[in-house]
Amino acid sequence: MAEGSTLADWVPTAMIVAGAALSAFVVLRLVIRNRRARRERSEWDDMIAQRERYRASEPVKRGPPAASDSSAPAPQRADRLDLDRVESRIAVLQRLVRDADARIARLEALRGTTPTAARAKPAPAVADAQAEWADAAARTVYRLADEGHDSATIARLTGTSPGHVELMLAIRRD
């Protein structure tokens, strides 16, 4: 402090400087938040635009638009919105699978292989062993099913998945 000045002379100046610093901090924080929010909105808009492009290229068959019907109960509207969201994701996935298949075909063409040559059948000895194992497994599953066991028990006893057991039994029924 300078000679002859007291603390009372410096306090107002310090308060003004602290207030200016605090104001600058608040303004900078608001600017940063706005930029971040704008960037997130832009990313969200890009995702929506991409979804709309997929919808436009491959329209999904839908029922009547119950989601916009205000007379429908709220749970039904929410279910319909969820269903629409799932259908749009399914359409996007189907489109991506088709794109992937096309790229695989192009890569195989560049590599000089044909899709059937690239997916050749296993050697006869391996194929016979696989068929023999599958027949034995199917016979075991059928025998246990004939004894009255359910698919979960059969799966546990044979060491296969319940879905595989149910598939084998469904094939047998057909």
Backbone as CSV, one residue per row, in Angstrom:
resi,resn,N_x,N_y,N_z,CA_x,CA_y,CA_z,C_x,C_y,C_z
1,MET,0.829,-1.173,0.000,0.000,0.000,0.000,0.878,1.243,0.000
2,ALA,0.348,2.245,-0.591,1.113,3.499,-0.639,1.027,4.207,0.705
3,GLU,1.984,5.108,0.937,2.002,5.842,2.195,0.782,6.739,2.321
4,GLY,0.192,6.700,3.455,-0.940,7.559,3.715,-2.257,6.964,3.283
5,SER,-2.239,5.833,2.601,-3.507,5.224,2.203,-3.873,4.181,3.233
6,THR,-5.128,4.027,3.406,-5.616,3.076,4.390,-6.323,1.940,3.680
7,LEU,-6.630,0.915,4.458,-7.351,-0.244,3.909,-8.695,0.191,3.361
8,ALA,-9.303,1.133,3.944,-10.601,1.627,3.496,-10.512,2.235,2.107
9,ASP,-9.350,2.733,1.703,-9.187,3.288,0.371,-9.090,2.185,-0.684
10,TRP,-8.542,1.021,-0.346,-8.323,-0.064,-1.296,-9.508,-1.016,-1.416
11,VAL,-10.340,-1.123,-0.436,-11.461,-2.077,-0.444,-12.410,-1.827,-1.614
12,PRO,-12.848,-0.599,-1.888,-13.741,-0.400,-3.027,-13.099,-0.813,-4.350
13,THR,-11.830,-0.518,-4.520,-11.145,-0.898,-5.754,-11.073,-2.419,-5.873
14,ALA,-10.748,-3.089,-4.779,-10.676,-4.558,-4.792,-12.049,-5.155,-5.091
15,MET,-13.093,-4.587,-4.558,-14.451,-5.078,-4.804,-14.827,-4.912,-6.274
16,ILE,-14.452,-3.801,-6.879,-14.743,-3.559,-8.296,-13.995,-4.563,-9.160
17,VAL,-12.730,-4.813,-8.863,-11.932,-5.771,-9.629,-12.514,-7.181,-9.471
18,ALA,-12.876,-7.573,-8.247,-13.457,-8.898,-8.002,-14.790,-9.029,-8.732
19,GLY,-15.616,-7.998,-8.727,-16.897,-8.029,-9.434,-16.703,-8.170,-10.937
20,ALA,-15.715,-7.473,-11.488,-15.430,-7.561,-12.917,-14.943,-8.958,-13.273
21,ALA,-14.099,-9.539,-12.428,-13.599,-10.889,-12.675,-14.744,-11.901,-12.614
22,LEU,-15.610,-11.768,-11.641,-16.752,-12.662,-11.522,-17.697,-12.513,-12.716
23,SER,-17.919,-11.297,-13.145,-18.777,-11.064,-14.315,-18.173,-11.695,-15.564
24,ALA,-16.864,-11.544,-15.733,-16.196,-12.140,-16.891,-16.309,-13.667,-16.837
25,PHE,-16.163,-14.249,-15.658,-16.286,-15.698,-15.505,-17.686,-16.170,-15.882
26,VAL,-18.703,-15.482,-15.420,-20.088,-15.864,-15.718,-20.367,-15.752,-17.212
27,VAL,-19.913,-14.694,-17.833,-20.140,-14.503,-19.265,-19.435,-15.599,-20.062
28,LEU,-18.182,-15.887,-19.730,-17.452,-16.946,-20.429,-18.128,-18.307,-20.246
29,ARG,-18.602,-18.578,-19.069,-19.283,-19.855,-18.816,-20.559,-19.966,-19.655
30,LEU,-21.315,-18.895,-19.758,-22.524,-18.900,-20.589,-22.182,-19.102,-22.064
31,VAL,-21.127,-18.470,-22.533,-20.714,-18.619,-23.929,-20.328,-20.069,-24.204
32,ILE,-19.572,-20.664,-23.301,-19.155,-22.063,-23.475,-20.358,-22.994,-23.459
33,ARG,-21.295,-22.767,-22.547,-22.507,-23.598,-22.498,-23.319,-23.482,-23.782
34,ASN,-23.459,-22.264,-24.296,-24.210,-22.074,-25.535,-23.546,-22.780,-26.706
35,ARG,-22.232,-22.708,-26.786,-21.525,-23.402,-27.873,-21.724,-24.910,-27.764
36,ARG,-21.599,-25.441,-26.561,-21.781,-26.869,-26.353,-23.208,-27.288,-26.714
37,ALA,-24.181,-26.507,-26.293,-25.583,-26.820,-26.600,-25.830,-26.759,-28.105
38,ARG,-25.251,-25.764,-28.783,-25.390,-25.665,-30.230,-24.774,-26.872,-30.927
39,ARG,-23.597,-27.304,-30.466,-22.933,-28.463,-31.054,-23.767,-29.731,-30.835
40,GLU,-24.326,-29.907,-29.625,-25.155,-31.075,-29.357,-26.428,-31.052,-30.203
41,ARG,-27.032,-29.869,-30.349,-28.214,-29.754,-31.207,-27.867,-30.096,-32.644
42,SER,-26.702,-29.647,-33.084,-26.267,-29.939,-34.447,-26.068,-31.443,-34.637
43,GLU,-25.457,-32.118,-33.663,-25.276,-33.568,-33.753,-26.632,-34.267,-33.767
44,TRP,-27.550,-33.798,-32.924,-28.886,-34.381,-32.872,-29.604,-34.190,-34.210
45,ASP,-29.494,-32.990,-34.776,-30.112,-32.720,-36.080,-29.510,-33.613,-37.155
46,ASP,-28.199,-33.854,-37.097,-27.556,-34.745,-38.064,-28.099,-36.166,-37.939
47,MET,-28.276,-36.644,-36.703,-28.819,-37.991,-36.505,-30.246,-38.083,-37.035
48,ILE,-31.039,-37.059,-36.788,-32.417,-37.060,-37.276,-32.436,-37.021,-38.793
49,ALA,-31.575,-36.214,-39.387,-31.515,-36.133,-40.850,-31.084,-37.466,-41.448
50,GLN,-30.135,-38.139,-40.811,-29.700,-39.444,-41.299,-30.841,-40.457,-41.209
51,ARG,-31.568,-40.446,-40.096,-32.702,-41.354,-39.949,-33.759,-41.072,-41.009
52,GLU,-33.998,-39.807,-41.289,-34.986,-39.458,-42.304,-34.538,-39.894,-43.698
53,ARG,-33.231,-39.797,-43.969,-32.719,-40.284,-45.261,-32.958,-41.780,-45.401
54,TYR,-32.706,-42.531,-44.326,-32.955,-43.971,-44.371,-34.435,-44.263,-44.543
55,ARG,-35.268,-43.512,-43.837,-36.718,-43.715,-43.978,-37.182,-43.402,-45.387
56,ALA,-36.601,-42.357,-45.982,-37.007,-41.971,-47.331,-36.552,-43.005,-48.350
57,SER,-35.392,-43.596,-48.145,-34.893,-44.566,-49.113,-35.578,-45.914,-48.968
58,GLU,-36.048,-46.244,-47.792,-36.678,-47.533,-47.539,-37.885,-47.310,-46.628
59,PRO,-39.037,-46.956,-47.182,-40.185,-46.654,-46.331,-40.647,-47.894,-45.556
60,VAL,-40.983,-47.673,-44.305,-41.473,-48.742,-43.440,-42.990,-48.715,-43.471
61,LYS,-43.582,-49.880,-43.660,-45.040,-49.942,-43.659,-45.519,-49.816,-42.213
62,ARG,-46.420,-48.886,-42.016,-46.925,-48.616,-40.668,-48.442,-48.672,-40.682
63,GLY,-48.971,-48.874,-39.513,-50.411,-48.836,-39.353,-50.872,-47.402,-39.262
64,PRO,-52.091,-47.187,-38.822,-52.578,-45.817,-38.670,-51.770,-45.082,-37.609
65,PRO,-51.571,-43.796,-37.767,-50.739,-43.037,-36.832,-51.441,-42.817,-35.500
66,ALA,-51.427,-43.843,-34.634,-52.094,-43.755,-33.339,-51.328,-42.853,-32.382
67,ALA,-50.029,-42.621,-32.655,-49.224,-41.816,-31.738,-49.713,-40.371,-31.699
68,SER,-50.257,-39.884,-32.781,-50.707,-38.499,-32.807,-52.166,-38.365,-32.370
69,ASP,-52.826,-39.485,-32.147,-54.221,-39.474,-31.743,-54.315,-39.105,-30.272
70,SER,-54.843,-37.932,-29.994,-54.900,-37.472,-28.607,-55.991,-38.177,-27.815
71,SER,-56.906,-38.887,-28.497,-57.954,-39.586,-27.766,-57.461,-40.916,-27.228
72,ALA,-56.326,-41.434,-27.717,-55.779,-42.693,-27.227,-55.177,-42.459,-25.854
73,PRO,-55.279,-43.456,-24.970,-54.677,-43.303,-23.641,-53.158,-43.128,-23.753
74,ALA,-52.591,-42.470,-22.757,-51.159,-42.177,-22.775,-50.293,-43.427,-22.899
75,PRO,-50.575,-44.533,-22.192,-49.720,-45.722,-22.363,-49.740,-46.261,-23.788
76,GLN,-50.902,-46.191,-24.461,-50.968,-46.675,-25.839,-50.151,-45.773,-26.763
77,ARG,-50.213,-44.449,-26.529,-49.408,-43.539,-27.337,-47.930,-43.818,-27.127
78,ALA,-47.532,-44.033,-25.867,-46.126,-44.316,-25.567,-45.696,-45.625,-26.207
79,ASP,-46.576,-46.650,-26.164,-46.249,-47.928,-26.798,-46.094,-47.750,-28.293
80,ARG,-46.969,-46.941,-28.891,-46.904,-46.718,-30.330,-45.619,-45.977,-30.702
81,LEU,-45.232,-44.996,-29.862,-43.988,-44.276,-30.118,-42.795,-45.215,-30.018
82,ASP,-42.807,-46.102,-29.001,-41.736,-47.086,-28.877,-41.711,-48.009,-30.082
83,LEU,-42.881,-48.432,-30.536,-42.963,-49.309,-31.700,-42.428,-48.607,-32.941
84,ASP,-42.784,-47.340,-33.113,-42.267,-46.578,-34.250,-40.749,-46.468,-34.187
85,ARG,-40.231,-46.230,-32.994,-38.784,-46.111,-32.816,-38.097,-47.438,-33.159
86,VAL,-38.677,-48.544,-32.715,-38.105,-49.859,-33.012,-38.176,-50.140,-34.509
87,GLU,-39.316,-49.823,-35.129,-39.450,-50.057,-36.565,-38.435,-49.248,-37.353
88,SER,-38.195,-48.018,-36.944,-37.220,-47.206,-37.675,-35.820,-47.767,-37.490
89,ARG,-35.513,-48.265,-36.308,-34.194,-48.864,-36.094,-34.045,-50.147,-36.897
90,ILE,-35.109,-50.928,-36.989,-35.072,-52.144,-37.800,-34.803,-51.793,-39.256
91,ALA,-35.480,-50.769,-39.743,-35.276,-50.350,-41.132,-33.839,-49.902,-41.356
92,VAL,-33.284,-49.174,-40.404,-31.897,-48.726,-40.526,-30.964,-49.931,-40.537
93,LEU,-31.206,-50.891,-39.643,-30.358,-52.081,-39.598,-30.461,-52.899,-40.875
94,GLN,-31.664,-53.032,-41.415,-31.822,-53.762,-42.666,-31.054,-53.075,-43.788
95,ARG,-31.122,-51.775,-43.820,-30.391,-51.014,-44.839,-28.886,-51.212,-44.667
96,LEU,-28.404,-51.183,-43.427,-26.983,-51.375,-43.174,-26.527,-52.774,-43.556
97,VAL,-27.369,-53.773,-43.309,-27.022,-55.145,-43.693,-26.923,-55.249,-45.210
98,ARG,-27.881,-54.630,-45.914,-27.818,-54.653,-47.384,-26.553,-53.954,-47.890
99,ASP,-26.214,-52.817,-47.257,-24.990,-52.113,-47.640,-23.761,-52.979,-47.384
100,ALA,-23.737,-53.659,-46.245,-22.604,-54.531,-45.916,-22.513,-55.683,-46.905
101,ASP,-23.654,-56.273,-47.264,-23.646,-57.365,-48.248,-23.108,-56.881,-49.589
102,ALA,-23.504,-55.681,-49.991,-23.016,-55.138,-51.254,-21.506,-54.902,-51.197
103,ARG,-21.022,-54.411,-50.067,-19.586,-54.188,-49.932,-18.821,-55.507,-49.931
104,ILE,-19.372,-56.522,-49.287,-18.729,-57.839,-49.293,-18.651,-58.367,-50.714
105,ALA,-19.731,-58.217,-51.464,-19.736,-58.684,-52.850,-18.685,-57.940,-53.670
106,ARG,-18.559,-56.617,-53.450,-17.547,-55.852,-54.175,-16.141,-56.299,-53.801
107,LEU,-15.908,-56.548,-52.512,-14.591,-57.006,-52.078,-14.267,-58.378,-52.656
108,GLU,-15.260,-59.254,-52.681,-15.038,-60.572,-53.262,-14.758,-60.455,-54.758
109,ALA,-15.430,-59.536,-55.427,-15.178,-59.331,-56.849,-13.765,-58.796,-57.065
110,LEU,-13.317,-57.887,-56.223,-11.964,-57.353,-56.335,-10.920,-58.425,-56.036
111,ARG,-11.248,-59.285,-55.099,-10.340,-60.354,-54.712,-10.299,-61.451,-55.771
112,GLY,-11.313,-61.494,-56.607,-11.350,-62.479,-57.670,-12.032,-63.766,-57.275
113,THR,-12.799,-63.731,-56.200,-13.535,-64.914,-55.781,-15.007,-64.679,-55.999
114,THR,-15.720,-65.742,-56.115,-17.173,-65.634,-56.210,-17.747,-65.922,-54.852
115,PRO,-18.926,-65.425,-54.561,-19.501,-65.675,-53.243,-19.629,-67.164,-52.928
116,THR,-19.946,-67.986,-53.931,-20.092,-69.412,-53.643,-18.740,-70.056,-53.411
117,ALA,-17.706,-69.587,-54.121,-16.381,-70.154,-53.903,-15.831,-69.744,-52.546
118,ALA,-16.156,-68.535,-52.114,-15.663,-68.068,-50.830,-16.318,-68.827,-49.683
119,ARG,-17.532,-69.278,-49.898,-18.238,-70.016,-48.849,-18.346,-71.492,-49.242
120,ALA,-17.233,-72.091,-49.517,-17.231,-73.486,-49.950,-17.682,-74.391,-48.811
121,LYS,-18.240,-75.523,-49.177,-18.691,-76.488,-48.182,-17.468,-77.144,-47.549
122,PRO,-17.606,-77.587,-46.297,-16.474,-78.235,-45.643,-16.118,-79.542,-46.358
123,ALA,-14.932,-80.009,-46.084,-14.473,-81.263,-46.684,-15.447,-82.377,-46.333
124,PRO,-15.568,-83.399,-47.204,-16.549,-84.467,-46.954,-16.377,-85.143,-45.604
125,ALA,-15.153,-85.387,-45.165,-14.947,-86.049,-43.883,-15.474,-85.189,-42.737
126,VAL,-15.213,-83.890,-42.822,-15.696,-82.970,-41.784,-17.215,-82.887,-41.841
127,ALA,-17.765,-82.801,-43.041,-19.215,-82.712,-43.198,-19.886,-83.980,-42.671
128,ASP,-19.286,-85.153,-42.937,-19.857,-86.405,-42.424,-19.831,-86.441,-40.908
129,ALA,-18.727,-85.976,-40.308,-18.621,-85.964,-38.846,-19.653,-85.014,-38.242
130,GLN,-19.829,-83.840,-38.886,-20.826,-82.886,-38.386,-22.235,-83.465,-38.496
131,ALA,-22.541,-84.106,-39.604,-23.865,-84.688,-39.793,-24.099,-85.809,-38.790
132,GLU,-23.066,-86.627,-38.556,-23.195,-87.723,-37.598,-23.454,-87.188,-36.196
133,TRP,-22.719,-86.136,-35.810,-22.920,-85.543,-34.493,-24.320,-84.943,-34.390
134,ALA,-24.749,-84.256,-35.443,-26.077,-83.630,-35.430,-27.165,-84.688,-35.322
135,ASP,-27.000,-85.810,-36.046,-27.992,-86.890,-35.959,-28.040,-87.478,-34.560
136,ALA,-26.875,-87.685,-33.948,-26.836,-88.251,-32.597,-27.459,-87.277,-31.597
137,ALA,-27.142,-85.998,-31.744,-27.709,-84.998,-30.835,-29.220,-84.920,-31.011
138,ALA,-29.683,-84.953,-32.263,-31.124,-84.893,-32.519,-31.818,-86.122,-31.936
139,ARG,-31.212,-87.300,-32.122,-31.825,-88.519,-31.557,-31.935,-88.411,-30.043
140,THR,-30.893,-87.886,-29.390,-30.918,-87.730,-27.935,-32.018,-86.753,-27.524
141,VAL,-32.118,-85.631,-28.223,-33.148,-84.637,-27.900,-34.539,-85.236,-28.103
142,TYR,-34.731,-85.946,-29.200,-36.039,-86.541,-29.479,-36.393,-87.583,-28.428
143,ARG,-35.408,-88.382,-28.024,-35.664,-89.420,-27.017,-36.074,-88.789,-25.690
144,LEU,-35.344,-87.752,-25.279,-35.680,-87.081,-24.019,-37.042,-86.399,-24.103
145,ALA,-37.370,-85.840,-25.256,-38.683,-85.207,-25.419,-39.780,-86.263,-25.353
146,ASP,-39.542,-87.436,-25.951,-40.527,-88.514,-25.892,-40.728,-89.017,-24.472
147,GLU,-39.687,-88.897,-23.638,-39.794,-89.303,-22.236,-40.558,-88.275,-21.411
148,GLY,-40.835,-87.112,-22.001,-41.652,-86.111,-21.318,-40.888,-84.957,-20.705
149,HIS,-39.598,-84.831,-20.979,-38.814,-83.727,-20.427,-39.116,-82.439,-21.194
150,ASP,-39.035,-81.313,-20.487,-39.240,-80.031,-21.156,-37.929,-79.569,-21.791
151,SER,-38.000,-78.514,-22.602,-36.830,-78.085,-23.372,-35.691,-77.606,-22.473
152,ALA,-35.999,-76.961,-21.345,-34.941,-76.493,-20.446,-34.180,-77.672,-19.853
153,THR,-34.894,-78.722,-19.467,-34.248,-79.914,-18.905,-33.414,-80.614,-19.972
154,ILE,-33.975,-80.737,-21.173,-33.238,-81.377,-22.267,-31.964,-80.595,-22.570
155,ALA,-32.065,-79.270,-22.585,-30.896,-78.433,-22.857,-29.827,-78.642,-21.795
156,ARG,-30.257,-78.711,-20.526,-29.303,-78.917,-19.443,-28.644,-80.281,-19.552
157,LEU,-29.430,-81.319,-19.882,-28.894,-82.681,-19.971,-27.971,-82.872,-21.168
158,THR,-28.256,-82.202,-22.275,-27.452,-82.394,-23.484,-26.343,-81.359,-23.638
159,GLY,-26.389,-80.306,-22.845,-25.354,-79.278,-22.940,-25.551,-78.331,-24.110
160,THR,-26.765,-78.232,-24.612,-27.058,-77.289,-25.687,-27.961,-76.197,-25.148
161,SER,-28.216,-75.195,-25.951,-29.064,-74.091,-25.510,-30.542,-74.478,-25.625
162,PRO,-31.399,-73.919,-24.773,-32.837,-74.215,-24.870,-33.415,-73.819,-26.228
163,GLY,-32.909,-72.745,-26.817,-33.395,-72.327,-28.135,-33.080,-73.363,-29.199
164,HIS,-31.893,-73.961,-29.119,-31.501,-74.989,-30.087,-32.385,-76.220,-29.916
165,VAL,-32.674,-76.584,-28.660,-33.547,-77.735,-28.398,-34.943,-77.465,-28.951
166,GLU,-35.469,-76.265,-28.697,-36.804,-75.931,-29.196,-36.840,-75.927,-30.721
167,LEU,-35.763,-75.474,-31.349,-35.683,-75.481,-32.808,-35.704,-76.916,-33.334
168,MET,-34.932,-77.787,-32.703,-34.895,-79.190,-33.142,-36.278,-79.834,-33.001
169,LEU,-36.949,-79.543,-31.888,-38.288,-80.116,-31.683,-39.298,-79.524,-32.660
170,ALA,-39.160,-78.239,-32.991,-40.074,-77.622,-33.955,-39.871,-78.207,-35.343
171,ILE,-38.626,-78.472,-35.702,-38.339,-79.079,-37.002,-38.931,-80.489,-37.055
172,ARG,-38.847,-81.184,-35.943,-39.390,-82.551,-35.895,-40.900,-82.526,-36.096
173,ARG,-41.570,-81.524,-35.499,-43.034,-81.443,-35.610,-43.465,-81.147,-37.036
174,ASP,-42.668,-80.402,-37.777,-43.041,-80.019,-39.145,-42.781,-81.081,-40.123
